[in-house]
Amino acid sequence: MGKIRFAAPTFLFFALLTACGSTSTGTSDPAPPPPPTTSAQAVGVSGTHMTLDGQPWMSRGVVLQAFVRPLAALQTSTQTLVLNARLNYDAAELAAIHSFHTDTIRFQIGQPALDPASPLYDPDYFTDVVSAIKQARQAGFVVMIMMQDEKISGESVQYPLPIAETQRDWDLFTTAFGSDRGVVFELYNEPSLTPSAANWQLWLNGGMISGQTQPSIGMQPLINHVRANGAQNVFVLDGLGRAATLEGMPAVSDPLNRLVYAVHPYQHGSADESQWDAEFGIPSATLPVWVDEWSAPTQLQLGLGTLTSYQVAVDLVNYLRVHSIPLCTGAFDVQHFVVQDVPGWTLTNYDNYSNTSTIQGSGTLVYNDFAASYSRSLTAADGL
């Protein structure tokens, strides 16, 4: 299969917004439908599934790293690919994302730079983030705000669970987006405690963790606080082990019943599929589960690493479809995960698969999954 490239000039994005034209994907696939108006969007939860405007909804999403740190911080850092992502967040990129048959954008947001009490605080950062989110919403996308307190955000002291800073940051976003049901709040990305009964209780209720200088805020108190401030949004809760598993998770309550549970089932260089049932397949039978971050690049330990086959990536995508678990893939704006170049947004693929390649990845595989709206089983040929 030839390369799929999403060259998306500004005039194309104007057509997208006005629904007066269609995007070109470089394939014979039908163009994605025009995005809905943002005023019509209300994300909810019904039983084990998410809904959009009251109808069952399987989100098709991409992750963006462009706003994980303030622009000034990126300009003085070694994160050149993330800086490039930030400089290329524009109408053309949003049109390319739309051509990927996407309806959701997950923004990685750096926790410390939002908080005036942090040494990493940037007074322009929140305004820039809000502007970017509004641009995506105006283009018709559902937006997920993900709170990030890991190395990529510039953080040197990484907390395994939410802290008071996390809560203060959600106060900001509740003021800006708490009444917009087309915005979803992912309360804390990848809690890093290893799964255990004791750690699940810390995840739920908070408390002091060995080595920390301040107590963690559990998911239940954080939900209670943000709801009390008036947030109407769906909340996404990541599992333990850096969102590896939901096995053993205690019950969480929400007065609005708008909770979704996230896992990030990266391969970490392994083709082992034996834990999928316990970690997220079985939980999805009773809870709404979202794989809101995953990709399978070669030569990255997070992904396929040096595996001699990409079949495990095909198997995972098919497993999610069978279990009605939606997918958010990424990053879309940093090379190697989903795309080969930014701008240009040529999709990664597994053509002439080589585990020594530094450009191969799951972009084309996921594109075909999204283009089919999760309606068919994929084969290895869908990754080419």
Secondary structure, 3 states (H helix, E strand, C coil): CCCCECCCCHHHHHHHHHCCCCCCCCCCCCCCCCCCCHHHCCEEEECCEEEECCEEECCEEEEECCCCCCHHHHHCCCCHHHHHHHHCCCHHHHHHHHHCCCCEEEEEEECHHHCCCCCCCCCCHHHHHHHHHHHHHHCCCEEEEEEECCHHHCCCCCCCCCCHHHHHHHHHHHHHHCCCCCEEEECCCCCCCCCCHHHHHHHHHEECCCCCCCCEECHHHHHHHHHHCCCCCCEEEECHHHHCECCCCCCCCCCCCCEEEECCCCCCCCCCCCCHHHHHHCHHHCCCEEEEEECCCECCCCCCECCCCCHHHHHHHHHHHHCCCCEEECCCCCECCCECCCCCCEECCCCCCCCCCCCCCCHHHHHHHHHCCCCCCCCHHHHC
